[in-house]
Amino acid sequence: MRSFSGRRWIARTADARRAALLAQAHGLPEPLARLVVLRGIAAEELERHLTPRLRDWLPDPSVLDGMDGLAARLAEAVLRGETVAVFGDYDVDGTAATALMRRFLAAVGGQAMHAVPDRLRDGYGPNSAAFHALADAGARVILCVDCGSAAPGPIAEIASRADVLVLDHHRVDRAPPAAVAHVNPTLDRDGAHAHLCAAGLAFLAAVATNRLLRAAGWSRVLDAAALLALVDLVALATVADVVPLIGVNRAFVAQGLASMAARPRIGIAALLRVAGISRAPDAETLGFALAPRLNAAGRIADADLGVRLLLTDDAAEAEALAQRLDALNRERQRIEAGVLEAALAAAERQAREGRAVILVAGENWHPGVVGIVAGRVRERFGRPAFVLGVAEGVATGSGRSVPGVNLGDAVRAAVAAGIASKAGGHAMAAGVTLAADRIGLFHEALCAACADAAQEPEALLLDGSVTVEGATAALARAVGRLGPFGAGNPEPVFALSGRLAHVGAVGAAGAHLRLALEGEGGARLGAIAFRAVGAPVGEGLAAALGRPVLLAGVLREDRFRGGEAVSLQVLDAAAA
């Protein structure tokens, strides 16, 4: 069938007999057992999967190439009283990893400072001026977190003044820089831990360094509880960086959320307050309430604001920083809205023309919002999208892809072909810099490299169907045992049918639709379709008021209404 968005819906089928046996043997609700079968979770892995504990999933740090050497140099710096400068990226992963290493080094009695580059002035990654400034300030070790793998020049230049260590997870096609130690699991022989974000790597580095300090008889090593107190930062970064929520990453997020619920860090508690979050945070809270506010600093102001918030233990300072980040996020939203309006108008024409990749560019579009806008364009049209800002003859921007289309490979090929001057990224997101007069050539190269993307919108996989009466809070809780959900571990999607009894615009800009679906027995289920107004799904729903429809979405306990209330977050819809 075809939905209002033009996507196909594909119902996934599970072995009913196996699901029934699993439900009986392990006391699982039938819908949960069916989902377990659909996801290929082995019976012997069931408990470990449904209760993701860090002790069951955390790898030995030494399995990562270069980790032993990196931990040895950090331990040596602590033992000798040498200053370690932590140099981080300006996104949430980079700022969280920077704060984690700063906190760890301080806790074990080390001397540390940090620096974060300015997105507009310095660009991404290490630069010689910053490195020399850190060395001038007394740093004898520079630890790059969430960057460094693509910076052989600055690392080689500072080698005579400071030892450089690299903790990174970005894929690179060149030989690694001549750092004293270089940890990047995407370069490891088996790639088994390539799904870790930089903050996850930083946590493993802390564990490894702590172990060496204990072996050396150092008096200020951390116990397990003190190390686990850092995991909230890993959880925040893991969700914000949209790395796969599989294996140890699920355990990081589950443990970090539990820590935030029990005793949130002062800075995180302040940010939750300004975001209006009074309930215990979940993965969605991290991704949609905390991450945008922390990212806003690096996008349009000073990324060090986020690091300072995560480092402070002073409630008044935390409140002031949180208010500042919230204000910056509102400013980011205002800038983003203007760019998005122009980008969508141009993207509409390209989508009608059948372009495999949508690429839009504008003079002086703020580089801090082009990535977000690219994600919105990709979401609207279901194909890879690039958004570029042009200033003084140079175009810089970001792209977001769809499953099965490797945008990182495409932009690196453009650099190899001499079309772009600088590019990097991974399958789902990439960045590029090129001369403005080569935008057309770059667009053609992207369309050729991603030719299959325009053939068919990505299908929506359905994990099952449920009636309005069967969409209960108990079902939502059972499904939630497979979480935390995110990239690599998507939330189960259900189809529901009924009469569309209500459609109304909600939200500050009226961009979302509040719905009510009525079942055969007269029961009603509340639903929300985010950013649906003006989109094909929203137009289809508005026209279907009072008629039978099919909704596809994810079931959630309705925390605003409390009790046993449940709601549906709509991903797509179709006429019944």
C-alpha positions as CSV (number, residue, x, y, z in Angstrom):
1,M,0.0,0.0,0.0
2,R,1.0,3.6,-0.4
3,S,0.7,6.1,2.4
4,F,0.2,9.9,2.4
5,S,3.9,10.3,2.3
6,G,4.4,8.0,-0.7
7,R,6.2,5.4,1.4
8,R,5.5,1.7,1.2
9,W,4.6,-0.1,4.4
10,I,6.1,-3.5,4.9
11,A,4.8,-5.8,7.7
12,R,7.5,-7.9,9.2
13,T,6.6,-11.4,10.1
14,A,7.9,-13.4,13.0
15,D,7.9,-17.2,13.7
16,A,4.7,-17.4,15.7
17,R,5.6,-20.8,17.2
18,R,9.0,-19.6,18.4
19,A,7.5,-16.4,19.8
20,A,4.9,-18.5,21.8
21,L,7.6,-20.8,23.2
22,L,9.7,-17.8,24.2
23,A,6.8,-16.1,25.9
24,Q,6.0,-19.3,27.8
25,A,9.6,-20.1,28.8
26,H,10.5,-16.6,30.0
27,G,7.2,-15.3,31.1
28,L,7.1,-12.5,28.5
29,P,4.0,-10.8,27.1
30,E,3.3,-12.1,23.7
31,P,3.9,-8.8,21.8
32,L,7.3,-8.5,23.5
33,A,8.2,-12.1,22.6
34,R,7.2,-11.5,19.0
35,L,9.5,-8.4,18.9
36,V,12.4,-10.4,20.5
37,V,12.0,-12.9,17.6
38,L,11.8,-10.2,15.0
39,R,15.1,-8.7,16.3
40,G,16.9,-12.0,16.3
41,I,17.7,-11.9,20.0
42,A,18.9,-15.4,21.0
43,A,17.2,-16.9,24.1
44,E,20.5,-17.2,25.9
45,E,21.1,-13.4,25.4
46,L,17.6,-12.4,26.5
47,E,18.3,-11.4,30.1
48,R,21.4,-9.5,29.1
49,H,19.5,-7.7,26.4
50,L,16.4,-6.8,28.3
51,T,18.4,-5.7,31.3
52,P,21.5,-3.9,29.8
53,R,24.0,-3.6,32.6
54,L,27.4,-2.1,32.0
55,R,29.2,-4.9,33.8
56,D,27.8,-7.4,31.2
57,W,28.7,-5.3,28.2
58,L,31.8,-3.2,28.9
59,P,34.8,-4.4,26.9
60,D,38.3,-4.5,28.3
61,P,39.8,-1.2,27.1
62,S,43.0,-3.0,26.0
63,V,41.1,-4.7,23.1
64,L,41.2,-1.3,21.4
65,D,44.3,-0.7,19.3
66,G,46.4,2.0,20.9
67,M,44.5,2.2,24.2
68,D,47.3,0.7,26.3
69,G,49.8,3.3,25.1
70,L,47.4,6.2,25.5
71,A,46.5,5.1,29.1
72,A,50.2,4.6,29.9
73,R,51.0,8.2,28.8
74,L,48.1,9.7,30.8
75,A,49.0,7.7,33.9
76,E,52.6,8.9,33.5
77,A,51.4,12.5,33.3
78,V,49.4,12.1,36.5
79,L,52.3,10.4,38.3
80,R,54.8,13.2,37.2
81,G,52.4,16.1,37.8
82,E,52.5,17.1,34.1
83,T,49.6,19.1,32.7
84,V,47.2,17.4,30.3
85,A,45.3,19.6,27.9
86,V,42.1,18.1,26.6
87,F,41.2,19.4,23.1
88,G,37.6,18.5,22.2
89,D,35.2,19.0,19.3
90,Y,32.4,21.6,19.6
91,D,29.5,19.2,19.4
92,V,27.8,17.4,22.3
93,D,30.0,14.3,22.0
94,G,33.1,16.4,22.0
95,T,32.1,18.6,24.9
96,A,30.9,15.6,26.9
97,A,34.1,13.7,26.3
98,T,36.1,16.8,27.2
99,A,34.2,17.2,30.5
100,L,34.5,13.5,31.3
101,M,38.3,13.5,30.9
102,R,38.7,16.8,32.8
103,R,36.6,15.4,35.7
104,F,38.5,12.1,35.7
105,L,41.9,13.7,35.7
106,A,40.9,16.0,38.5
107,A,39.5,13.2,40.5
108,V,42.8,11.2,40.3
109,G,44.8,14.2,41.2
110,G,46.0,15.1,37.7
111,Q,46.7,18.6,36.3
112,A,44.4,19.4,33.4
113,M,43.0,22.2,31.2
114,H,40.9,22.1,28.1
115,A,40.2,23.9,24.8
116,V,37.4,23.7,22.3
117,P,37.7,25.2,18.8
118,D,35.4,27.9,17.5
119,R,33.3,26.6,14.7
120,L,33.5,29.8,12.6
121,R,37.0,31.0,13.4
122,D,38.9,27.7,13.8
123,G,36.8,25.1,11.9
124,Y,36.7,21.4,12.9
125,G,39.5,19.7,14.7
126,P,43.0,20.6,15.9
127,N,44.9,23.6,14.6
128,S,48.5,24.7,15.2
129,A,47.6,28.0,16.9
130,A,45.5,26.3,19.5
131,F,48.1,23.6,20.1
132,H,50.9,26.1,20.6
133,A,48.7,28.2,23.0
134,L,48.2,25.0,25.1
135,A,51.9,24.3,25.1
136,D,52.6,27.9,26.1
137,A,50.2,27.5,29.0
138,G,52.2,24.5,30.3
139,A,50.6,21.5,28.6
140,R,53.0,18.6,28.1
141,V,50.3,16.2,26.9
142,I,47.5,17.2,24.5
143,L,44.6,14.7,24.4
144,C,42.4,15.1,21.4
145,V,38.8,13.8,21.9
146,D,36.3,13.4,19.1
147,C,38.9,14.8,16.7
148,G,42.5,14.4,15.6
149,S,42.5,11.5,13.2
150,A,42.5,13.9,10.3
151,A,45.0,16.4,11.6
152,P,48.5,15.1,10.8
153,G,49.9,18.6,10.2
154,P,49.1,20.3,13.6
155,I,50.1,17.1,15.5
156,A,53.5,16.8,13.8
157,E,54.2,20.5,14.3
158,I,53.6,20.4,18.0
159,A,55.5,17.1,18.6
160,S,58.7,18.8,19.9
161,R,56.7,20.6,22.6
162,A,54.0,18.2,23.7
163,D,53.0,14.6,23.3
164,V,49.7,14.3,21.4
165,L,47.2,11.5,22.1
166,V,44.1,10.9,20.0
167,L,40.7,9.5,21.0
168,D,38.5,9.6,17.9
169,H,35.8,7.7,16.1
170,H,35.7,9.4,12.8
171,R,36.6,7.4,9.7
172,V,39.6,8.7,7.7
173,D,41.0,7.5,4.5
174,R,44.6,8.6,5.1
175,A,47.4,7.1,7.3
176,P,46.8,8.0,11.0
177,P,48.8,11.0,12.3
178,A,52.1,10.5,14.1
179,A,50.6,10.8,17.6
180,V,52.2,9.2,20.6
181,A,49.0,7.1,20.8
182,H,46.0,6.9,18.5
183,V,42.8,5.2,19.5
184,N,40.1,5.1,16.7
185,P,38.1,1.9,16.6
186,T,37.1,2.5,13.0
187,L,40.7,1.7,12.1
188,D,41.0,-1.4,14.3
189,R,41.4,-4.7,12.5
190,D,38.0,-6.1,13.5
191,G,36.1,-2.8,13.8
192,A,34.1,-4.5,16.6
193,H,33.8,-1.3,18.6
194,A,33.4,1.2,15.8
195,H,30.0,2.1,17.1
196,L,31.4,3.8,20.2
197,C,31.2,7.6,20.4
198,A,34.1,9.7,21.6
199,A,32.7,9.9,25.2
200,G,32.5,6.1,25.3
201,L,36.1,5.9,24.2
202,A,37.0,8.5,26.9
203,F,35.3,6.4,29.6
204,L,37.3,3.4,28.5
205,A,40.4,5.5,28.6
206,A,39.6,6.5,32.1
207,V,39.1,2.9,33.1
208,A,42.4,1.9,31.6
209,T,44.3,4.8,33.1
210,N,42.8,4.2,36.5
211,R,43.9,0.6,36.3
212,L,47.5,1.6,35.6
213,L,47.5,4.2,38.4
214,R,46.2,1.5,40.8
215,A,49.0,-0.9,39.7
216,A,51.5,1.9,40.3
217,G,50.3,2.3,43.9
218,W,48.9,5.8,43.3
219,S,46.8,7.0,46.3
220,R,43.9,8.7,44.4
221,V,42.5,6.0,42.1
222,L,38.7,5.8,41.7
223,D,36.5,2.9,42.8
224,A,33.8,1.5,40.6
225,A,31.1,3.8,41.9
226,A,33.2,6.9,41.1
227,L,33.9,5.7,37.6
228,L,30.2,4.9,37.0
229,A,29.4,8.5,38.1
230,L,30.9,9.6,34.7
231,V,28.5,7.4,32.6
232,D,25.8,10.1,32.5
233,L,28.1,12.1,30.2
234,V,28.6,9.0,28.0
235,A,24.8,8.5,27.8
236,L,24.2,12.1,26.7
237,A,26.9,11.9,24.0
238,T,25.8,8.5,22.8
239,V,22.3,9.7,22.1
240,A,23.3,13.1,20.8
241,D,25.9,11.7,18.3
242,V,23.3,9.3,16.9
243,V,25.7,6.3,17.1
244,P,24.0,2.9,17.1
245,L,22.4,1.9,20.4
246,I,23.7,-1.6,20.4
247,G,25.8,-3.6,22.8
248,V,27.7,-1.5,25.3
249,N,26.1,1.7,24.0
250,R,22.6,0.6,25.2
251,A,24.2,-0.2,28.6
252,F,25.9,3.2,28.7
253,V,22.5,4.9,28.0
254,A,20.5,2.8,30.4
255,Q,23.1,3.3,33.2
256,G,23.4,7.0,32.5
257,L,19.7,7.6,32.5
258,A,19.4,5.7,35.8
259,S,22.1,8.0,37.3
260,M,20.4,11.1,36.0
261,A,17.1,10.0,37.5
262,A,18.6,9.2,40.9
263,R,21.0,12.2,41.3
264,P,21.4,14.4,38.2
265,R,24.7,16.3,37.7
266,I,24.2,19.9,38.8
267,G,24.7,21.2,35.2
268,I,22.4,18.6,33.7
269,A,19.7,19.3,36.4
270,A,19.8,23.0,35.5
271,L,19.5,22.3,31.8
272,L,16.5,20.0,32.5
273,R,14.8,22.8,34.5
274,V,15.2,25.4,31.7
275,A,13.9,22.8,29.2
276,G,10.8,22.3,31.3
277,I,11.5,18.7,32.0
278,S,10.4,17.6,35.5
279,R,10.1,13.9,34.9
280,A,12.9,11.4,34.9
281,P,14.8,11.8,31.7
282,D,14.7,9.2,28.9
283,A,16.7,8.9,25.7
284,E,14.2,11.2,23.9
285,T,14.9,13.8,26.6
286,L,18.6,13.6,25.9
287,G,18.2,13.9,22.1
288,F,15.5,16.5,21.9
289,A,15.8,18.6,25.1
290,L,19.4,18.5,26.3
291,A,21.4,18.0,23.1
292,P,20.0,20.9,21.1
293,R,20.7,23.3,23.9
294,L,24.3,22.1,24.4
295,N,24.8,22.0,20.6
296,A,23.5,25.6,20.3
297,A,26.7,26.9,21.9
298,G,29.0,25.3,19.4
299,R,26.7,26.2,16.5
300,I,26.3,29.9,16.9
301,A,28.4,31.0,20.0
302,D,31.1,29.5,22.2
303,A,31.2,25.7,22.6
304,D,33.1,26.1,25.9
305,L,29.8,27.1,27.5
306,G,28.7,23.5,27.3
307,V,31.9,22.2,28.7
308,R,31.7,24.6,31.6
309,L,28.1,23.6,32.4
310,L,29.1,19.9,32.5
311,L,32.1,20.7,34.7
312,T,30.6,23.1,37.2
313,D,29.6,22.0,40.7
314,D,28.2,25.4,41.6
315,A,24.4,25.6,41.4
316,A,24.3,29.4,40.7
317,E,26.8,29.1,37.8
318,A,25.0,26.1,36.4
319,E,21.7,28.0,36.4
320,A,23.3,31.0,34.6
321,L,25.0,28.8,32.0
322,A,21.8,26.8,31.4
323,Q,19.8,30.0,30.9
324,R,22.4,31.2,28.4
325,L,22.3,27.9,26.5
326,D,18.5,28.0,26.4
327,A,18.6,31.5,25.0
328,L,21.2,30.5,22.4
329,N,19.0,27.6,21.4
330,R,16.0,29.9,20.8
331,E,18.3,32.1,18.7
332,R,19.5,29.0,16.8
333,Q,15.8,28.0,16.2
334,R,15.1,31.5,14.8
335,I,18.1,31.4,12.4
336,E,17.2,27.8,11.4
337,A,13.6,28.7,10.6
338,G,14.7,31.3,8.1
339,V,17.2,29.0,6.3
340,L,14.7,26.1,6.4
341,E,11.9,28.1,4.7
342,A,14.2,29.0,1.8
343,A,15.8,25.5,1.6
344,L,12.4,23.7,1.4
345,A,11.2,25.9,-1.4
346,A,14.3,25.1,-3.5
347,A,14.2,21.4,-2.4
348,E,10.6,21.0,-3.6
349,R,11.6,21.8,-7.1
350,Q,14.5,19.4,-7.1
351,A,12.3,16.6,-5.6
352,R,9.8,17.1,-8.5
353,E,12.7,16.9,-10.9
354,G,13.6,13.5,-9.4
355,R,17.1,14.5,-8.3
356,A,18.7,11.6,-6.4
357,V,20.3,14.0,-3.9
358,I,18.8,17.4,-3.0
359,L,21.4,20.1,-2.7
360,V,20.4,23.7,-1.8
361,A,22.7,26.6,-1.1
362,G,22.3,30.2,0.0
363,E,24.4,33.3,0.6
364,N,25.5,33.7,4.2
365,W,23.4,30.8,5.5
366,H,24.7,30.2,9.0
367,P,27.1,27.2,9.1
368,G,25.9,26.3,12.5
369,V,22.4,25.4,11.3
370,V,22.9,23.9,7.8
371,G,23.3,20.4,9.2
372,I,20.0,20.6,11.1
373,V,18.3,22.0,8.0
374,A,19.7,19.2,5.9
375,G,18.2,16.7,8.3
376,R,14.8,18.4,8.0
377,V,15.0,18.4,4.1
378,R,16.0,14.7,4.2
379,E,13.1,14.0,6.5
380,R,10.6,15.8,4.3
381,F,11.6,14.3,0.9
382,G,13.0,10.9,2.0
383,R,16.3,11.2,0.1
384,P,19.8,12.4,0.9
385,A,20.1,16.2,1.3
386,F,22.9,18.7,1.4
387,V,22.6,22.3,2.6
388,L,25.5,24.8,1.9
389,G,26.1,28.3,3.1
390,V,28.1,30.5,0.7
391,A,30.4,33.3,1.8
392,E,33.2,35.1,-0.1
393,G,33.1,32.5,-2.9
394,V,33.4,29.5,-0.6
395,A,30.6,27.0,0.1
396,T,30.6,25.1,3.4
397,G,27.8,22.8,4.5
398,S,26.5,19.5,5.7
399,G,24.6,16.5,4.3
400,R,22.3,13.9,5.8
401,S,21.6,10.6,4.2
402,V,19.1,7.7,4.2
403,P,19.8,4.1,5.0
404,G,21.7,2.4,2.2
405,V,23.3,5.5,0.8
406,N,26.8,6.2,2.1
407,L,27.2,10.0,1.9
408,G,30.6,9.9,3.5
409,D,32.0,7.9,0.7
410,A,30.4,10.2,-1.8
411,V,32.0,13.4,-0.4
412,R,35.4,11.8,-0.1
413,A,35.2,10.7,-3.7
414,A,34.4,14.4,-4.6
415,V,37.6,15.4,-2.9
416,A,39.6,12.7,-4.7
417,A,38.1,14.0,-8.0
418,G,39.2,17.5,-7.3
419,I,35.6,18.8,-7.0
420,A,35.7,19.6,-3.3
421,S,38.6,20.9,-1.3
422,K,37.7,19.3,2.1
423,A,35.2,16.7,3.2
424,G,34.6,14.0,5.8
425,G,31.9,12.1,7.6
426,H,30.2,8.8,7.7
427,A,27.4,7.0,5.9
428,M,24.5,9.0,7.4
429,A,26.1,12.5,7.8
430,A,28.9,14.4,6.0
431,G,30.4,17.8,5.7
432,V,32.1,19.5,2.8
433,T,34.0,22.7,1.7
434,L,34.3,23.7,-1.9
435,A,34.5,26.7,-4.2
436,A,31.1,28.2,-4.8
437,D,31.5,27.9,-8.6
438,R,31.8,24.2,-8.2
439,I,28.4,23.6,-6.5
440,G,26.7,22.5,-9.6
441,L,29.5,20.0,-10.4
442,F,29.4,18.7,-6.9
443,H,25.6,18.2,-7.1
444,E,26.0,16.2,-10.3
445,A,28.7,14.1,-8.7
446,L,26.5,13.4,-5.6
447,C,23.5,12.5,-7.8
448,A,25.7,10.1,-9.8
449,A,27.1,8.5,-6.7
450,C,23.7,8.1,-5.0
451,A,21.6,7.4,-8.1
452,D,19.5,4.7,-6.4
453,A,18.3,7.1,-3.7
454,A,15.5,8.7,-5.9
455,Q,14.1,5.4,-7.1
456,E,11.9,4.7,-4.1
457,P,11.3,6.4,-0.7
458,E,12.5,4.4,2.2
459,A,9.9,1.8,3.2
460,L,8.4,1.9,6.7
461,L,8.8,-1.5,8.5
462,L,5.9,-2.4,10.7
463,D,6.5,-4.6,13.7
464,G,2.9,-5.5,14.2
465,S,-0.7,-4.1,14.3
466,V,-2.8,-3.3,17.3
467,T,-6.4,-2.1,17.9
468,V,-7.2,1.2,19.5
469,E,-8.5,-0.8,22.5
470,G,-5.3,-2.9,22.6
471,A,-3.0,0.2,22.6
472,T,-2.5,0.2,26.4
473,A,0.1,1.5,28.7
474,A,0.9,-2.1,29.6
475,L,1.8,-2.8,26.0
476,A,3.9,0.4,25.8
477,R,5.8,-0.7,29.0
478,A,6.4,-4.2,27.6
479,V,7.8,-2.8,24.3
480,G,9.9,-0.3,26.3
481,R,11.9,-3.2,27.8
482,L,13.8,-3.4,24.4
483,G,15.0,0.2,24.9
484,P,16.7,2.6,25.2
485,F,15.8,3.2,21.6
486,G,17.7,5.2,19.0
487,A,19.9,4.6,16.0
488,G,20.6,0.9,15.4
489,N,17.8,0.0,17.9
490,P,14.7,1.6,16.5
491,E,11.5,1.9,18.5
492,P,8.9,-0.7,17.3
493,V,6.4,0.6,14.9
494,F,2.7,-0.5,15.0
495,A,-0.2,0.1,12.6
496,L,-3.6,1.0,14.0
497,S,-6.9,1.5,12.1
498,G,-9.9,3.6,13.1
499,R,-11.9,6.7,12.4
500,L,-10.0,10.0,12.5
501,A,-12.1,11.8,15.1
502,H,-10.0,14.9,15.6
503,V,-7.2,16.9,13.8
504,G,-5.8,20.1,15.2
505,A,-2.6,22.1,14.9
506,V,-0.5,22.5,18.0
507,G,2.9,23.8,19.1
508,A,4.3,27.4,19.3
509,A,4.4,27.7,15.4
510,G,1.4,25.4,14.8
511,A,3.7,22.9,13.1
512,H,2.4,19.7,14.7
513,L,-0.9,17.9,14.5
514,R,-2.8,16.6,17.5
515,L,-5.0,13.6,16.5
516,A,-7.7,11.4,18.0
517,L,-8.3,7.9,16.5
518,E,-11.6,6.2,17.4
519,G,-11.8,2.4,17.5
520,E,-14.8,0.2,16.6
521,G,-16.0,0.1,20.2
522,G,-15.8,3.9,20.6
523,A,-12.5,4.1,22.5
524,R,-10.2,6.9,21.6
525,L,-6.4,7.0,21.3
526,G,-4.6,10.3,21.3
527,A,-1.8,10.8,18.8
528,I,0.7,13.4,17.7
529,A,2.3,13.9,14.3
530,F,5.4,16.2,14.6
531,R,6.2,18.7,11.9
532,A,3.3,17.4,9.8
533,V,1.7,20.7,9.0
534,G,2.5,21.5,5.3
535,A,3.9,18.1,4.7
536,P,2.1,15.4,2.7
537,V,1.2,13.4,5.8
538,G,-0.4,16.5,7.4
539,E,-2.3,17.4,4.3
540,G,-3.6,13.8,4.0
541,L,-4.7,13.7,7.6
542,A,-6.5,17.0,7.4
543,A,-8.4,15.8,4.4
544,A,-9.3,12.5,6.1
545,L,-11.0,14.0,9.2
546,G,-14.1,11.9,10.1
547,R,-13.1,9.0,7.8
548,P,-11.3,5.7,8.4
549,V,-7.5,5.9,8.3
550,L,-4.5,3.8,9.1
551,L,-1.8,5.3,11.4
552,A,1.7,4.0,11.8
553,G,3.7,5.0,14.7
554,V,5.3,4.2,18.1
555,L,3.3,3.8,21.3
556,R,4.3,5.8,24.4
557,E,3.1,6.1,27.9
558,D,1.5,9.5,28.1
559,R,3.5,11.1,31.0
560,F,1.6,14.3,30.8
561,R,-1.8,12.7,31.5
562,G,-0.3,10.1,33.9
563,G,-2.0,7.0,35.1
564,E,-2.5,4.4,32.4
565,A,-2.7,6.9,29.5
566,V,-1.0,6.1,26.3
567,S,-0.4,8.0,23.0
568,L,0.8,7.3,19.5
569,Q,3.7,9.2,17.9
570,V,2.7,9.1,14.2
571,L,5.3,8.4,11.6
572,D,3.1,8.0,8.6
573,A,-0.6,7.6,7.7
574,A,-2.8,6.3,4.9
575,A,-6.5,6.2,3.9
576,A,-8.1,2.9,5.1
